[in-house]
């Protein structure tokens, strides 16, 4: 419980700062905790992904509310992207349920490596004029973001923020919009993870499908209150240098997770 509480507190701050759900941090740590608790290696990644996705609902809700109070959510773009995101996330959870834990761990780590490198070397498009793409492009882009994000259980910010800034959206508004998108995405993804895990009879009573309710409660509770702190920080300091440091963390944790599962 202490681990879950500390994890939720940290994830909330990071989510508020960068417009992400925190899955890049939660999944490897949850996988490590579940492994130490003696949960079957075949179920570890599915539980980590499902529990992370459910927790992201609360984290991103708190984050996007705080961003919205600062007028940092582009609601026009949100409405264009979110239908595809929800559908993609729901489908992605089905895909993830059919993949073994070790392959999910490797897929997660490869994606986190790519995202870490991209985040480390990315440049914010602060002065670009907005050039919003057509509705149909936003719909399919949202579907792709939702699909990939649900498979590896992230809030989509690592994909959504660069996608929005590429269209000339101010980086802080892109972060706020990404939080709102992550909220919608996580609902679709979490429903899928719950549904796909209901038939697994070896899960304990503390699980709802592939969602561990203890992890969900403590992570969600603490992240809800710390996410607004992250929003305050990002509006006070330049995000560039902090982002480069943060970019390394998901990759290091992912490598550790894969090694633990291989040994496990």
TIDREN-276676 format. One record per residue (C-alpha): residue number from 0; residue in one letter; z, x negated, y. Coordinates in Angstrom, 1 decimal. Layout:
BEGIN
   num   residu       zz       xx       yy
   NUM        A        Z        X        Y
...
% end
This chain:
BEGIN
   num   residu       zz       xx       yy
     0        X      0.0      0.0      0.0
     1        X      0.8     -2.9      2.3
     2        X     -2.6     -4.4      1.6
     3        X     -4.4     -1.1      2.3
     4        X     -2.4     -0.6      5.6
     5        X     -3.2     -4.1      6.8
     6        X     -6.9     -3.7      5.8
     7        X     -7.1     -0.3      7.6
     8        X     -5.6     -1.8     10.8
     9        X     -8.0     -4.7     10.9
    10        X    -11.1     -2.6      9.9
    11        X    -10.3     -0.1     12.7
    12        X    -10.4     -2.8     15.4
    13        X    -13.6     -4.4     14.0
    14        X    -15.3     -1.0     13.7
    15        X    -14.5     -0.1     17.3
    16        X    -15.7     -3.4     18.6
    17        X    -19.0     -3.6     16.7
    18        X    -20.0      0.0     15.9
    19        X    -19.7     -0.6     12.2
    20        X    -17.8      1.2      9.5
    21        X    -16.1     -1.8      8.1
    22        X    -17.5     -1.6      4.6
    23        X    -18.5     -5.3      4.7
    24        X    -14.8     -6.2      4.9
    25        X    -13.4     -3.3      2.9
    26        X    -15.6     -3.5     -0.3
    27        X    -14.8     -7.1     -1.3
    28        X    -11.1     -6.7     -0.6
    29        X    -10.9     -3.4     -2.4
    30        X    -12.8     -4.8     -5.4
    31        X    -10.3     -7.7     -5.5
    32        X     -7.3     -5.3     -5.3
    33        X     -8.7     -3.0     -8.1
    34        X     -9.4     -6.1    -10.3
    35        X     -5.8     -7.3     -9.9
    36        X     -4.6     -3.8    -10.8
    37        X     -6.4     -4.0    -14.1
    38        X     -9.1     -1.4    -13.5
    39        X    -12.1     -1.8    -15.8
    40        X    -14.7     -4.2    -14.4
    41        X    -17.3     -1.6    -15.1
    42        X    -15.7      0.7    -12.5
    43        X    -14.4     -1.7     -9.9
    44        X    -17.5     -1.8     -7.6
    45        X    -18.1      1.9     -7.8
    46        X    -14.5      2.6     -6.8
    47        X    -14.6      0.0     -4.1
    48        X    -17.8      1.4     -2.7
    49        X    -16.7      5.1     -2.9
    50        X    -13.3      4.4     -1.4
    51        X    -14.8      2.4      1.4
    52        X    -17.4      5.1      2.2
    53        X    -14.7      7.8      2.3
    54        X    -12.5      5.7      4.6
    55        X    -15.5      5.0      6.9
    56        X    -15.5      8.8      7.7
    57        X    -12.2      8.6      9.5
    58        X    -12.7      5.1     11.0
    59        X    -16.1      6.0     12.6
    60        X    -14.8      9.4     13.8
    61        X    -12.1      7.6     15.7
    62        X    -14.4      4.9     17.0
    63        X    -17.2      7.2     18.2
    64        X    -14.8      9.5     20.0
    65        X    -13.4      6.5     21.9
    66        X    -16.9      5.4     22.7
    67        X    -18.0      8.9     23.8
    68        X    -15.1      9.0     26.3
    69        X    -16.8      6.0     27.9
    70        X    -20.2      7.6     27.8
    71        X    -21.4      5.1     25.3
    72        X    -23.2      7.3     22.8
    73        X    -26.9      8.0     23.1
    74        X    -26.8     11.6     21.8
    75        X    -30.6     12.1     22.1
    76        X    -31.3      9.2     19.7
    77        X    -28.4     10.3     17.5
    78        X    -30.0     13.8     17.0
    79        X    -33.3     12.2     16.1
    80        X    -31.9      9.7     13.5
    81        X    -29.0     11.6     11.8
    82        X    -30.9     14.1      9.6
    83        X    -32.6     11.2      7.8
    84        X    -29.4      9.2      7.7
    85        X    -27.5     12.0      5.9
    86        X    -30.2     12.6      3.3
    87        X    -30.6      8.9      2.7
    88        X    -26.9      8.3      2.3
    89        X    -26.6     11.1     -0.2
    90        X    -29.4      9.7     -2.3
    91        X    -28.1      6.2     -2.0
    92        X    -24.8      7.1     -3.6
    93        X    -26.7      8.5     -6.6
    94        X    -28.6      5.2     -6.9
    95        X    -25.4      3.2     -6.7
    96        X    -23.7      5.2     -9.4
    97        X    -26.5      4.1    -11.9
    98        X    -26.1      0.4    -11.2
    99        X    -23.6     -1.8    -13.0
   100        X    -20.7     -3.4    -11.0
   101        X    -21.9     -7.0    -11.2
   102        X    -25.4     -6.1    -10.0
   103        X    -23.9     -4.0     -7.2
   104        X    -21.7     -7.0     -6.2
   105        X    -24.7     -9.3     -6.2
   106        X    -26.8     -6.8     -4.2
   107        X    -23.9     -6.4     -1.7
   108        X    -23.5    -10.1     -1.3
   109        X    -27.2    -10.8     -0.8
   110        X    -27.4     -8.1      1.9
   111        X    -24.2     -9.3      3.6
   112        X    -25.6    -12.9      3.6
   113        X    -28.8    -11.6      5.3
   114        X    -26.7     -9.5      7.8
   115        X    -24.3    -12.3      8.6
   116        X    -27.2    -14.7      9.4
   117        X    -28.9    -12.0     11.5
   118        X    -25.7    -11.2     13.3
   119        X    -24.9    -14.8     13.9
   120        X    -28.2    -15.6     15.5
   121        X    -28.9    -12.2     17.2
   122        X    -29.4    -11.8     20.9
   123        X    -28.4     -8.7     22.7
   124        X    -31.1     -6.9     24.6
   125        X    -29.1     -6.0     27.7
   126        X    -31.8     -5.7     30.3
   127        X    -34.7     -4.1     28.3
   128        X    -36.1     -0.8     29.4
   129        X    -35.8      1.9     26.7
   130        X    -38.9      2.5     24.6
   131        X    -37.8      5.3     22.3
   132        X    -39.9      5.7     19.1
   133        X    -41.4      9.1     18.0
   134        X    -39.2     11.6     16.1
   135        X    -40.9     11.0     12.8
   136        X    -40.3      7.3     13.0
   137        X    -36.6      7.9     13.8
   138        X    -36.3     10.3     10.9
   139        X    -37.7      7.8      8.3
   140        X    -35.8      4.9      9.8
   141        X    -32.6      7.0      9.6
   142        X    -33.4      7.7      5.9
   143        X    -33.8      4.0      5.2
   144        X    -30.5      3.2      7.1
   145        X    -28.7      5.9      5.1
   146        X    -30.1      4.9      1.8
   147        X    -29.3      1.2      2.1
   148        X    -25.9      1.7      3.7
   149        X    -24.7      4.2      1.0
   150        X    -25.8      1.9     -1.9
   151        X    -23.7     -1.0     -0.5
   152        X    -21.1      1.3      1.3
   153        X    -21.3      0.2      4.9
   154        X    -21.3      2.4      8.0
   155        X    -24.8      1.3      8.8
   156        X    -24.0     -0.5     12.0
   157        X    -25.4     -3.8     10.8
   158        X    -28.8     -2.0     10.6
   159        X    -28.4      0.7     13.3
   160        X    -27.3     -1.6     16.2
   161        X    -30.2     -4.0     16.0
   162        X    -32.6     -1.0     15.5
   163        X    -31.4      0.7     18.7
   164        X    -31.3     -2.5     20.8
   165        X    -34.8     -3.2     19.6
   166        X    -35.8      0.1     21.3
   167        X    -34.2     -1.2     24.5
   168        X    -30.9      0.7     24.3
   169        X    -28.0     -1.1     26.0
   170        X    -25.9     -3.0     23.4
   171        X    -22.7     -1.2     24.1
   172        X    -24.3      2.2     24.0
   173        X    -26.0      1.1     20.8
   174        X    -22.6      0.2     19.3
   175        X    -21.2      3.6     20.3
   176        X    -24.2      5.5     18.9
   177        X    -24.0      3.5     15.7
   178        X    -20.4      4.7     15.3
   179        X    -21.6      8.3     15.6
   180        X    -24.4      7.7     13.1
   181        X    -21.9      6.0     10.8
   182        X    -19.7      9.1     10.8
   183        X    -22.6     11.3      9.7
   184        X    -23.8      8.7      7.2
   185        X    -20.3      8.3      5.6
   186        X    -19.9     12.0      5.0
   187        X    -23.2     12.2      3.0
   188        X    -22.4      9.0      1.1
   189        X    -18.8     10.0      0.3
   190        X    -19.8     13.4     -1.0
   191        X    -22.2     11.7     -3.3
   192        X    -19.6      9.1     -4.6
   193        X    -17.1     11.9     -5.3
   194        X    -19.7     14.0     -7.1
   195        X    -21.0     11.1     -9.2
   196        X    -17.5     10.0    -10.3
   197        X    -16.1     13.4    -11.4
   198        X    -17.5     13.0    -14.9
   199        X    -15.7      9.7    -15.5
   200        X    -12.7     10.5    -17.7
   201        X    -11.2      7.0    -17.6
   202        X    -10.3      7.2    -13.9
   203        X     -6.6      7.9    -13.0
   204        X     -5.2     11.0    -11.3
   205        X     -5.1      9.1     -8.0
   206        X     -8.9      9.2     -7.8
   207        X    -11.3     11.9     -6.7
   208        X    -14.6     10.8     -8.3
   209        X    -15.2      7.3     -7.2
   210        X    -12.7      7.5     -4.3
   211        X     -9.2      6.1     -4.7
   212        X     -7.0      8.5     -2.8
   213        X     -4.2      6.0     -2.1
   214        X     -6.6      3.4     -0.6
   215        X     -8.4      6.2      1.4
   216        X     -5.2      7.6      2.9
   217        X     -3.6      4.3      4.0
   218        X     -6.9      2.7      5.3
   219        X     -7.9      5.8      7.1
   220        X     -4.5      6.4      8.7
   221        X     -4.2      3.0     10.2
   222        X     -7.9      2.5     11.1
   223        X     -7.8      5.8     13.0
   224        X     -5.3      4.5     15.4
   225        X     -6.7      0.9     15.8
   226        X    -10.4      1.8     16.3
   227        X     -9.8      2.8     19.9
   228        X     -8.3     -0.7     20.5
   229        X    -11.5     -2.3     19.3
   230        X    -13.5      0.0     21.7
   231        X    -11.2     -1.2     24.6
   232        X    -11.8     -4.8     23.7
   233        X    -15.6     -4.6     23.5
   234        X    -15.7     -3.0     26.9
   235        X    -13.6     -5.8     28.4
   236        X    -15.1     -9.0     26.8
   237        X    -18.6    -10.3     26.0
   238        X    -19.3     -9.4     22.3
   239        X    -21.7    -12.3     21.8
   240        X    -19.2    -15.1     20.8
   241        X    -16.8    -12.8     18.9
   242        X    -19.8    -11.4     16.9
   243        X    -20.8    -14.9     15.7
   244        X    -17.3    -15.5     14.4
   245        X    -17.1    -12.1     12.7
   246        X    -20.6    -12.5     11.1
   247        X    -19.2    -15.2      8.7
   248        X    -16.4    -13.0      7.4
   249        X    -18.3    -10.4      5.3
   250        X    -20.3    -13.2      3.6
   251        X    -17.3    -15.3      2.6
   252        X    -15.5    -12.2      1.2
   253        X    -18.6    -11.1     -0.7
   254        X    -19.0    -14.5     -2.4
   255        X    -15.3    -14.4     -3.4
   256        X    -15.8    -10.9     -4.8
   257        X    -18.7    -11.9     -7.0
   258        X    -16.9    -15.0     -8.3
   259        X    -13.8    -12.8     -9.2
   260        X    -15.9    -10.3    -11.0
   261        X    -17.8    -13.0    -13.0
   262        X    -14.4    -14.6    -14.0
   263        X    -12.9    -11.1    -14.4
% end
